[in-house]
């Protein structure tokens, strides 16, 4: 189709002028084209008009007014609805981007701005040498004031009834430009990684003494130079230094890191940070990200698959660093005893990072391969024959717990008082009796079905307090009950049973004993141990022995305990982990982090249908939780295995979850409904990963489950 329009009073037939800006040359060219000309033809005409001997293969047409790439070379201008007044940019698809990693290091990367954000993350992780990129995503870098403005603007837009946008907005209603939005352009605690560019004199090199040590600048920070381009990870001059600094992050004092960390004070602020996630289904340019902007790469989905020290040194370190800063910045809460264990493990990691580490030798590789083959054969055998229910192979045996347990059900305006009963835990039911002798008769109260419950530890080892807070699903919501035990062994077995019941499993499941051992191991780290002797290898003069509690402990603990006492407690906890290697300490830290009640829950501020009260919706790897906005208490929990469908009504911006027993409808108050939709779909996608370690990433399936209304 050709156009006919009037210009200066005269009819101009068929063709019209198209203005195209060649961005890297800052040259504007005007072409006379027809509406039925293909996009590829437009670019050919433009390159011919430029008459410059350059490689234009990485260039494409960008339509800034519509925030759209014109990438289909065979489509015509008419099919893209390009009119005579349109102005297009002929611009490179690969552009530089400043990316902050979970360990706060900032790298300047060359990434593709024209492909879907998810594909850009996949390419970036490949450059960094990190497996399973589906667990990560990009966030905008916003400080607290930016987030407040964004949340208010979204709230106003929803009240006005304006349609949803692709991603969060800034206060003036436009997409936020992240460049220089934090601390006047300071984006990282690493001096050479500021937006003004790396110092030409500072470089990162591997230490001659150890493959794990990095040379440092005068200020004590590791420094890195240069821009990564596709394939640069594989260059001989770059690979060693890059891998070393990402697998063993330079130490950053907490007081320096706090300038670049988001530190939420309550659940509302924890939810607000999720306004910053980019949409995985559309490109960076379409979301307002520009060349040389600053964004963050973080683990988005807390479902870590196949953490293997042999292949995942970088990935394990980055998970460890994200967990560490989440605890120190109080994104996730823990008890004082747990904090001491985390601090001790951090100290051990810092010590071991200055020591040579054992490498995999051929015998270890062979043993590892044999173990993997044995595990695969065992999985195959269990899938064909079924897993053993009991060690003796007695399929009629149903595991059962029975102990003297103190029971309490909190009610409003009542004093806390535990009563002692004889309790049994069978299948997913807990029954209470006055005495052991009466356990053959009917229980004194209705049996409690804890399937789908929320189990939270209530433990204080120094006071010999071993308790469990259970939030049990009922038709009207979640009912709280408290259990308390006399012995640690009892607590570990009941806690493991409750965790399995929360997933709809019983103690007959093969993972029960492993769950018990994991709980026992975490508690074992919290027990005080005799201080290490002076002959310990960790007290060598060439490693770090001083402990600054500010660098390891969340700020709220300083209000309760003096710094000197905290150091003493850290060193007591360190005695139980001092024999761990660098990788063992990081994995122990990650495992302990995963044991926390708040682990892996992403919060969203929502309003249920037909309700005026704002609440929290927590999305985790295996469940969705309705929560109180002020206290974070669970009101109701739904498991993904009961979820039949999830979608968004874009006209009224409601998320609709269709479960087996009910339909749940709610509106997101501060971020796009697409973000919540993507989290739910992403976790379901991750749950579909098979045990095959060589499986390929199915990007089409990821977008099918998370994409929503996007093409």
N, C-alpha and C positions, 0 to 999 in steps of 0.2 A: 504493500500500500504506500502511495506517495501522498504528500500533503500539498494543499493549495491554500495560501494565505496572502493577506495584503501587507505590503511593506512600502512605506512612503507613498501610499495612494496607488501603487501599481500592483497588479496581480503577478505573483511569482509562481511559476508552475513547479509542481512535483517535489522539488528538493528544498532543503533548508540548511541553515548554517548551524553547526554543532561546535561549541567551544570546549576544548579539552586542554587541561593544564597538565603538563609533564612535570610532576612534582619534584623529582630529583634534579631537574635542570631549571626549575622555576620558569619554564617557557610555556606560553599559552598559544595553542594553534587552533585555527578555525578551519573546519572542514565542511565542504558542501556535500551532504549525503542525502540518501533516500530512506524512508521509513522501513523499507523491506531489506535494507542492507544488514548482513549478519555482523555480529559483534567482532568476529574474527576479521571480517573485511574492514571494519572501522580501524582496528589496530594496525592492519597491513597498510592502509592508506596513511595513517598517522606516522608510522615508522618511515615510509617513503618520503613523506613531507619533511620529516626532521633531517633526513639525509646526513645522519651521523653514524659512523661505524662503531656502534656499541651493541652489546648483547642485551636484547630486550626480552629474553625468554622468561624472566622472572616478573615481568610487568603484567598488569591487568587493569581493567577499567573499574573505577570506584565512583559511585553516585552519592556524593556527600549529603545532598538534601534528603534523600530517601534512606540513607545509611544502608546501602546495598551494593554488593559486588556484582558485576556483570561478567560472570565466569563461563556461561554456556556459549561457547564460540559459535555454535550453529544457530543460536536463537537470534532473531532480528530485533532491531530497535523498537519496532511496534510491539513485539511480544513482551518486551520489558517495560512497555508504556513510556519510553523515552520520548519527550516532546521537544519542540523546537527551542524552548527556553531553557532546556536542561544544560547544566554544566557538569562535565565529567572530569575525573582525575585519572591520568595514566601514571600509575604508581607501582613501585615494587611490592610484591606480595610478602617478601621477607623483610622484616624491619627489626631494629634493635629494641630490646626490652630489658629493663632492670628487674630481676627476679630475686626476691628474698626467700631463702630456703628456710625450713623449720629451725635450723641452728643459727639463724639470723645473718648468715653470710649472704651477700648480694652479688650475683653474677650478671654480667651484661651478656645476654644471649641474642642470637639472631633467630627469630621464630616467624612462622608463617601466619600472617594476620588475615588471610583470606579463607582458611579452612575452619571447621567447627572447633570451638574451644577445646573439646575433649580430644580431638586429633592433635591439637597443639600441645596439650599436656603429654600425650603419648610420645610425641617427637622429643619434647624436652626431657622426659624421663629416660628415653633412649640415649640422649646425649650425656646425661648425668650418670648413666650406668645403673639405673634403678629399675628392678623388675616390678611387675604388676602396677602399671600406671593408673589402672582403673580405680585405685584407692585414693588418688590425689586429685586436686583441682586448684584453680586460681581464685584468689580473693583480691578485691581492691584494698589498698592501704588507706584506711581512714582512722583519724583519731576520734576521741569521744565526742567532740563538738560536731565533727562531720556527721557521725552516726546519728546524733540527736536531730540534726537538721534533716537528714535523709528520712528518718522515721517519721518526723512531723509532716514532711511533705507528702509521704505516701499516705499517712493517716488523713490528711486534708483531701488528697485526691480521691480516696475511697469514699469519704463523706460526700464529695461532689458527684460521685458516681462516674468519674472518668474511667475509661478502659485501662486495663493493666498494661504496663510497659515492659519492654525487654530489659529487665534488670532494674535496680534501684536508681532513684533520681537524686540530684542534689537539691539544695534548698531553693534554687531559682527555677526548678522544673526542668533542667537540662541534665544530660548525663554528666556525672561528676568526672572531672579530669584529675587523675590521681597524681599527676606530676607535681612534686613540690608541695603536697598538701600536709606534710608532717614536719613540724619543727623547722620551718623555713628551708626545707630541702634536705635536711640531714636524715638519711634513711637507714643507716646501719651503724652499729658500734665499731665496725671495722673501718679504720681511717681511709684505706685505699679504695673503699667501695662506695664512696659518696657519689652523688649524681654528677659532680663536676668532672668525674673521670678519674681513673687510677693514676697514681704517681708514675711517671716514666722511669723512675729510678728504683722502685720497689717491686720485687718479684718473689714468687713463692718457689722454693726449691726443696727437694727432699734432703733431709739431714744425712750426713755421711755415717753417723753413728748408728742410726736405726731407721728402718723403713717406715716407722710409725711416727717419727718426730718431724716437725716442720721448723724451718728457720723462721725467725720472727724479726719484725722491725724493731727499732729502738723503743717504741712504745709498748712492745710486748704483744702486739697483735700479729697474727699471720696475715700476709698480704698476697693478693692475686692480681695479675695483670691480664688485660686483653679481652677480646670479644670472641665468643665461641660461634663458629659457623657449622653448618651441617657436616658431619664427618670428623669434626676436630677431635672428638674423644679418642679417635683411633690413630691420631698422629703420634709418632714416637716421642716428639719433644714435649707433648702436652699431657699424655695419658697418665704418666706417673704422678706428677704434681697434682693434677686434678683429682685423681682417685684418692690420693693420700689426704688431702685437705677435706674432702667430703666424707671420708670414712672415719676420720678422727678430727673432730672440729676443734679449732683453737679455743682456749678458755676465754670467757667473757665475764667480768665481774657483774654481779646483779645490778649494782647501782648504774652501770653504763647501759645494761640491757633494758632496764625499766623505761628508758626514753623511747624505746622502739616496740614495747609490748603493750597490748591492750589488757588492762587490769580491771575486770568487772567487779562491782561492789555488791551486786544482788542478781537475782535470777532474771530480772527485766533487762539488765545490761548484758547478761550472758546470751539472752535471746537476740538482742539488738545486733550483735556482731555478725549474725547470719544474714543480715542485709547485704553484706559485702561479697558473698559468693557470686562468681560469674556464672552465666547460663552456659551449660556444656553443649547446647544444641546450636548455638550461633557463634559467629566468629568474633575475634577480639575487636576488630574495627566496628562491627555492628553494635557493640556494647559500649562504644565511646572510648575505647583504649587507643591511645595514639603512640606514635614512635617515641621511644625513650621514656615512656611512662614507667611508673614503679608499681609492681604488683607482688603478691605473695603466693608462693606455692606451698600448700600444706596438705596433710592427710585429711581427707574429708570424710571418708567412710572408715569406721573403726572395726574393720573386719580383715585382719592381716592374714594373708594366705601364704603358707609355706615359708616361714622365716628361717632361712638356711644360712648359717655363718659362712659356708663355703662360697656362696654366690652373692650374699646380700649384705656385705660389710657396710656399704654406703646406705642402703635402705634401713638396716637395723639402727645405724647411728642417727639417721634423720628422725626415725620414730622415737628413739630415746631422747633426742634433743627436744622434739615437740612435747613429749610427755613431761620432761624436766621443766620447761618454761611454763607449761600449763599448771603445774603444781606450785611453782614459785610465784607466779602471777595470780594465783588463786582462781584460775578458771575452773578448777576442780578441787573439791574439799577432801581432806583426810584428817584422821586423828593425830594427836601429838606423837604417839608411839610410832605410827606409820610414817609420819614426817621424818622422824629420826632415822628410820630404815632407809628412806629415800635419800636423805642427806648422806648417810654412810656409803651408800652405793655410788652416789655422785663423787664422793671423795675417793673411793676406790678406782673409779673410772679415770679420775684426774691423775692419780698415782700411776696407774698402769699405762696411761697414754705416754708416760715418759720412760717406759721400759720396753725392751725388745719383747715381742710376742711370738709364741710358737706358730710356725706355719704348717699348713697341711703337707705331710710327706706322702710318698707313694703308698705306703702301707695304710695310712689313714684314709686315703682316697679309695683304696681297694675295699677297706672295711666299710666305709660309708656306702659305697655302691652295693656291697653285699647286703647291708642293712636295708637299703631301699628296695632291693629285689625281694628280700624276706618279707618286708612289710607289704609289698604289692601282692605276693603270693598269699599272705595271711588275709588281706582284704578280699581277694578273689575267693578264698576258701570260705570266709564268713558270708560272702554274698550268695554263695551256692548252697552252703549248709546251714547258715544262720549262726549268729554269735552265741557263745556259751552264756547261759544264765547264771550259773554258779560254778565255782572252781571244780566241783565234783561232777559237773555235767548233769545234775539232777534238775530236769526242766520243771518238775512239780514244786520245787522249792521257791517260795516267794520271800525275798529279803525283808526283814522287819527290824525296826529299832524299838527298844523299850527301856526307859530310864525314868528315874525320879526327876521331874521337871517342875520348875517354878513358873506359874502361868499368871498373866495379867492382861486384862482387856481395858485399855484406857477409855474413860468416858468423861464428858464435860462435868466440871464442878465436883470431881471426886479426887480424893487423895490416892497417891500411887501405893498399891498394896499387892504384893505377889502372894499367891497361894500355891502350896506344894501339892502336886498330884503325881500319880503314876501314869505315864503317857506312852502310847505306842504310835509308831509311824509305819503304816503299811500301805503299799501302792502310793496314792497321793493323799491319803487321809490320815489325820491325827485325831486320836481318841484319848480322852482323859478319864481316869478312874481314881477313887479315893486311895486304894491300896493295890498292891500287886495281886493279892488273893482275889480281889473283885474283878480282875481284868478278864475273867472268863465270862462275865455277865455283861449286861448293857452298860455303856458309859454314862457318866453322871450328867453329861451335856451332849448335844448333838455333835456328831463327828464333823471335823472341819476339813473341807476339801481345799487343799492349797495349790491345786493345779492353776497355773497362770499367775501365781502370787509374785510379789516383789519382796525379796529377802535382803535385809540390810544388817550388817554386823553391828553389835553393840558391845564392844570388847574393850576392857582396860586390864592389861596383863599385870600391871603393878598392884592393882587392887583385887586381882584374881576374879575379875568380872567377865563372864562369858555369856553374852546374850545375843538374841536374834530378834529383830523387829520384822514382823511379817505383815504385809498388806495383802489381804486375801480378797479376791474378787467376789462381790455379791451383786444381786440385781440392781441395787440402788447406788453402787459404787464400790470403793475399797474399804474393807474393815480392818482396823489395826489390832494385832495381838502381839504380845511380847512373851518370849520364852527365855528362861535363864537356867544355866547348868552349873554344876559344881566342878566339873572337870573339863580340861581342854579337849581331851579325846572325845567326850560326849558332844561338845560344841562342834568340832570339826565334822563328825559324822552327820549330825542333824543339819548343819549348814549345807553340806554337800547334797543331802537329800532334798532340802528346800530348793536349792539352785536347780537341781534336775526337775523337780516338780514344777518350777516356774516355766520350764520349757515343755511341760507335758510328759516328762519321762519319769520312770521309777528307779529305785535302787537296783533293779534287775538289769539296767542298762550297763554296758561294758565300761562306760566312762566314769562310773561312780567312784571306784577306788582311786582313779587318777585325780578326780575332783577333791577327794579327801586329802590326798597327798599334797596337792597344790595349796590347800588351806593350811595344812600343817607346816609346810615349808615357809609360807609367808609369816605365820605366827612365830616360827622358829627364829626368823631373822630379827624379831622384835624382842626376843629374850636377851637380857644383859649377859655378857660374856666377860671373862677375866681379861683385862687389858693385855695387849700383845707385849711380848718381851722385847728387850732392846736388840735381841739377835734376829728379830723378824726382818725379812727382806724388805718390808715396806718402810722400815726406819733408816734405810740407807741414805747417805748424805746427798746422793744425786737425784733424789725424788722429793716430791712435795710432802711435808709432814704437818705444816701449819694449817689450821682450819679456821676460816673466817665464816662464821655461821650466817652472816648476811648473804653469802653467795649460794647457800644451800637450802635455806629455810624460808617459808612464806612469812610475810610481814606480820600476820595476825598472831603468830606464836611469840613474838617479842613482847607483846602486851602482857603475857602471862608469865613468862620465864625470862630471867636475865640472860644476857648473851653468854656469860662465862658458864652458866649452868647448861646452856644449850650445847656449847662446845664439848663439855664433859659427856653429855648424853650421846652426842654424835660419835664420839670416840668409843664409848661403850658399845654402841650398835655396830661400829666399824670392826670391832674385834671378831664378830661373827661372819664377816664377809671379806676379811683381809687376804684370804687364800684364793680369791676369785681372780681369774684372768680378765683382761679388758672386755672381751666378748661375753664372758659369763656374767660379768657385772651389769652390762647393758641389757642382756636378755632377762636377768633377774629383775632389773628395774622395770622393764616393760611388762613382765608377768605380774609384778606387784601392782603396777598401775592398772592393769586389766582387772584386778581383784576389787578395786574400789567401787562402792555402790553407784557413784555418778559416772563411772567410766562409759564412754561411748554414747552418751545421750546428747543430742543436739536439740536445743530449745528454740521454740517459736512462740511468739505472743499471738494468741488467737482469741476468738469469741465464738462460742458454740451457737448454733442456730437457735433462734427464739430465746436468746439470753443476752442480757445487757452487761454481764460481768466478764471482764477480761481474765483469761486463764493462760496456762502454759500447755503446749503440746510438745512432748519429748519424743524424738524419733531415734531409735536405737537399732542395732544390727538385727535384732530378733523380735522387736515389739514396738508398739506405739503407746505412749503413756499420757493420759490427761492429768494435769498437775495443778496445784495451787500456785498462783503467781508469786505470792509473798513468801511462802514457806518452802515450796518445792515438794510438798507432800503429794504422794500418788493418790489420785481420785479414782482412776480406773485404768486398766491395762488391757490391750488387745494384742494378740500374737499374729504374726504374719501368716501362720498356717491356717488361720481362720479368715483371712482376707481374700475375698472373691474378686474384687475389682477396686480400683482407685482412679479417680479422674477429677477434673476441674470444670466447673461451670463458669466459663470465662465471662459470661454476661453479667453475673452478679458476684464473680470472684469468690466462689465457695469451693473448698476441697470436699469431696464426697468419698467416704470410705465405706464400702459395702462388705460387712462381715457376715459370718454364718447366722448370727443371732440378731443383728441389728444393723442399721445404717447410721453412720456418723457424719454430720455435716458441720463444717465450721469455716470461718473466714480468717485469713491471716491479716493481722493488724499493722505490721511494720515492714514486711517484705513481700515479694511477689509470691503468689500461690504456686507458681512454677517451681520455685526453690524447694518447697515442701514436697511437691509432686516428684521432683528429681531425687530427693533424699530417699523417699519410700521406694521408688523404682530402682534406685541404685543399690540399695540393700538387698532387694529381691534378686537383682542381677548377680550380685556377689554370692548369694546363697546358691546359685545355680552352677557355680564353678565345680568341676568334677575333681576327682582325686588324681587325674592324669596331670603330671607335672609339666608335660610338653604341650598342653592345650593352648590353642591360639586365642587371642582376644577377639571376641565377636562384637565389633563396634556397632554393627547394624542392630543387634539385639539390645545393646545398651541404650541406643537412641529410641528404640521401639518402646522400651520400658520407662524411660525417663523423659522423652521428648515432648510429651503433652501435645500441644497444638502445632508444634513446629513441623516443618516438612521433613 
